[in-house]
Amino acid sequence: MTRRRDEIAWADPALLILGSLAGGAKHGYAIVQDVAESAGASLGPGTLYGALARLEERGMVRALPGDERRRPYEITAEGARVLRERLVAMRSFSARGLARLQAARA
């Protein structure tokens, strides 16, 4: 994942990929585009396909039949469960962090 010097890498590539696939099956380039638009993160090919391979090994995504150049992936029930758990935890963390920032201003 590439980023500007002033950015902090907040997002795990696997989480970004699962979040993208939650919207429907996509091939690699479509995942990269979706992640860039929705999270402002750039996934390189090595990062993307390495993470997809690990997610597939863990049963969180599955490859679908594709044509010669494009192979779509979809999220599995296990992937959706893990994504949901992580997003709920992030929401709690975010709310707590925002409350602390607000209290520090007062």
Secondary structure, 3 states (H helix, E strand, C coil): CECCCCCCCCCCHHHHHHHHHCCCCECHHHHHHHHHHHHCCECCHHHHHHHHHHHHHCCCEEECCCCCCCCCEEECHHHHHHHHHHHHHHHHHHHHHHHHHHHHHC
